[in-house]
């Protein structure tokens, strides 16, 4: 295997897992963290790598570089893997734009439609380098830094059929080929980025599991396991209702609908019940990313597209409304939707053309 030059942006749980596992697989990994989150990377810089435990490759992964200098991390990298929260995609796009060179690939793990944000920013900035841009439906691992920064425990390897697509979709096969030796065998090509974006199971299960257990979460003092105790039969009925609304949307725009359970099994290679047995604690408040990320970054994008398609989404709307109340925020107004992405002027046919080819008509 030819070692790959990989830049990982974000040194939290996910970024640490990619950097650690890919280093132990023989690749050269540079791990970047934004300076204000330096606590994530200080121990890694000091010790020169990451202690990896769990079910993947284990041991001490000596990184090629750990840094808060993005230019240093990106220079010479073939693959740039973004593991920040979706809320950070716009910033990542802006800071990456002047640093990119022809032939690089930027992969969002996961995307939740982040490729639309990144492309919007790059177009605004006139970024004209030939760079592949793609996103996955979920993260390649389930993992936690159980012993703090500088360590990561990988308790599940995701795949082997995670939905994955490039923007434009005509680049999807090239983006998968660019990941040879890393995650090319863990993904399957989606029709467009709408599939990995909207089929991220977290967009449904996280808000429903959190918002419908908010009293238990706030009372528990941190002793709450959402998958083990929060996904009761009634809560699952709400999940199924959102799933049905999403399926109706995909059918309306001419895509093959997948069920929540199908996507879950494809992504994690296990059932929801099996997943629950090894799940971690959380969430711990209504300000957790289960609400403040998955509602504005995923649920709002689904609803905005459904509105254009004329598909009702009463359960999505209810979850967004509850999230708004407990956070005193209008998540739809500030979230990832067609209006804020500058795509609301497109017809559904024009939007699909953009997803497939990268070409779109100018606003009239």
QUITAZI-V387860 format. One record per residue. N is the residue number from 0. RES is the residue in one small letter. PHI is phi as a letter, one per 20 degrees, with the letter a starting at -180 (NA if undefined). D_FIRST is the distance of its C-alpha to the first C-alpha in whole Angstrom. Layout:
# QUITAZI-V387860
N/RES/PHI/D_FIRST  N/RES/PHI/D_FIRST
This chain:
# QUITAZI-V387860
0/x/NA/0  1/x/e/4  2/x/g/6  3/x/e/9  4/x/e/13  5/x/c/14  6/x/d/18  7/x/d/20  8/x/d/24  9/x/o/26  10/x/d/26  11/x/e/27  12/x/g/26  13/x/f/24  14/x/f/22  15/x/f/22  16/x/f/20  17/x/f/18  18/x/f/17  19/x/f/18  20/x/f/15  21/x/f/12  22/x/f/13  23/x/f/13  24/x/e/10  25/x/o/8  26/x/e/9  27/x/e/12  28/x/d/15  29/x/d/19  30/x/d/21  31/x/d/25  32/x/c/28  33/x/f/31  34/x/g/34  35/x/f/36  36/x/d/34  37/x/g/33  38/x/f/34  39/x/f/30  40/x/c/28  41/x/g/31  42/x/f/30  43/x/f/26  44/x/f/27  45/x/f/29  46/x/e/27  47/x/n/24  48/x/r/22  49/x/c/22  50/x/e/23  51/x/d/22  52/x/c/24  53/x/o/24  54/x/d/22  55/x/e/18  56/x/f/16  57/x/c/19  58/x/p/20  59/x/e/21  60/x/e/18  61/x/e/19  62/x/f/18  63/x/f/18  64/x/a/21  65/x/c/24  66/x/b/26  67/x/d/29  68/x/d/29  69/x/f/27  70/x/g/27  71/x/f/25  72/x/f/22  73/x/e/22  74/x/g/22  75/x/n/19  76/x/f/17  77/x/e/15  78/x/d/16  79/x/d/19  80/x/d/20  81/x/e/23  82/x/d/24  83/x/f/28  84/x/f/31  85/x/g/32  86/x/f/35  87/x/e/33  88/x/f/31  89/x/f/34  90/x/f/34  91/x/g/30  92/x/f/30  93/x/f/33  94/x/f/31  95/x/f/28  96/x/g/30  97/x/f/31  98/x/d/27  99/x/f/25  100/x/c/24  101/x/g/23  102/x/n/20  103/x/e/19  104/x/c/19  105/x/d/21  106/x/d/21  107/x/e/24  108/x/c/23  109/x/e/26  110/x/e/28  111/x/l/31  112/x/n/32  113/x/f/31  114/x/f/29  115/x/f/33  116/x/f/34  117/x/f/31  118/x/f/32  119/x/g/35  120/x/f/35  121/x/f/33  122/x/f/36  123/x/f/38  124/x/e/37  125/x/m/36  126/x/f/32  127/x/d/31  128/x/f/28  129/x/e/25  130/x/c/23  131/x/f/22  132/x/c/24  133/x/b/23  134/x/b/24  135/x/d/23  136/x/f/26  137/x/b/25  138/x/e/23  139/x/f/20  140/x/b/22  141/x/d/25  142/x/b/26  143/x/b/28  144/x/e/29  145/x/f/31  146/x/d/32  147/x/n/32  148/x/g/30  149/x/n/27  150/x/c/26  151/x/b/25  152/x/d/25  153/x/d/23  154/x/d/25  155/x/a/24  156/x/d/21  157/x/e/22  158/x/o/21  159/x/e/20  160/x/c/22  161/x/f/23  162/x/f/25  163/x/b/23  164/x/b/24  165/x/d/25  166/x/d/28  167/x/f/29  168/x/f/28  169/x/f/27  170/x/e/24  171/x/f/22  172/x/f/20  173/x/f/19  174/x/f/18  175/x/f/16  176/x/f/14  177/x/f/14  178/x/e/12  179/x/g/9  180/x/n/7  181/x/d/10  182/x/c/14  183/x/f/14  184/x/e/14  185/x/e/17  186/x/c/19  187/x/c/22  188/x/f/23  189/x/e/27  190/x/f/30  191/x/b/30  192/x/f/29  193/x/f/32  194/x/f/31  195/x/f/28  196/x/f/31  197/x/e/34  198/x/e/32  199/x/g/31  200/x/f/33  201/x/f/34  202/x/g/36  203/x/e/38  204/x/f/38  205/x/f/38  206/x/f/41  207/x/f/43  208/x/f/42  209/x/f/43  210/x/f/46  211/x/e/48  212/x/c/47  213/x/f/48  214/x/f/51  215/x/f/49  216/x/f/47  217/x/f/49  218/x/e/51  219/x/f/48  220/x/m/48  221/x/n/44  222/x/d/44  223/x/c/43  224/x/d/40  225/x/g/40  226/x/f/38  227/x/e/40  228/x/c/44  229/x/e/44  230/x/e/43  231/x/f/46  232/x/g/47  233/x/f/49  234/x/f/46  235/x/f/44  236/x/f/47  237/x/f/46  238/x/g/42  239/x/f/43  240/x/f/46  241/x/f/43  242/x/g/41  243/x/f/43  244/x/f/44  245/x/f/40  246/x/f/40  247/x/f/44  248/x/f/42  249/x/f/39  250/x/f/42  251/x/f/44  252/x/e/41  253/x/n/40  254/x/d/37  255/x/f/36  256/x/f/37  257/x/d/35  258/x/e/37  259/x/g/36  260/x/f/35  261/x/f/33  262/x/f/31  263/x/g/31  264/x/f/29  265/x/f/27  266/x/f/25  267/x/d/26  268/x/l/26  269/x/a/29  270/x/f/33  271/x/f/35  272/x/f/37  273/x/f/33  274/x/g/32  275/x/f/35  276/x/f/35  277/x/d/32  278/x/f/33  279/x/e/34  280/x/f/37  281/x/p/39  282/x/f/40  283/x/d/42  284/x/a/44  285/x/e/45  286/x/d/43  287/x/f/40  288/x/f/37  289/x/g/38  290/x/d/41  291/x/f/41  292/x/d/37  293/x/f/37  294/x/f/40  295/x/f/40  296/x/e/37  297/x/c/37  298/x/f/40  299/x/f/42  300/x/f/39  301/x/g/40  302/x/f/44  303/x/f/44  304/x/f/42  305/x/f/44  306/x/f/47  307/x/f/47  308/x/e/46  309/x/m/49  310/x/d/48  311/x/f/49  312/x/c/47  313/x/f/50  314/x/f/48  315/x/g/45  316/x/g/48  317/x/f/50  318/x/f/47  319/x/f/46  320/x/f/50  321/x/f/50  322/x/f/47  323/x/g/49  324/x/f/52  325/x/f/50  326/x/d/49  327/x/l/52  328/x/c/49  329/x/e/49  330/x/f/45  331/x/f/46  332/x/f/47  333/x/d/45  334/x/e/42  335/x/e/39  336/x/c/41  337/x/f/42  338/x/f/45  339/x/f/43  340/x/e/40  341/x/m/42  342/x/d/42  343/x/f/45  344/x/f/46  345/x/e/44  346/x/f/45  347/x/f/43  348/x/f/42  349/x/f/42  350/x/f/39  351/x/f/37  352/x/f/37  353/x/f/36  354/x/f/33  355/x/e/32  356/x/d/32  357/x/n/33  358/x/d/36  359/x/b/39  360/x/f/43  361/x/f/45  362/x/f/47  363/x/e/50
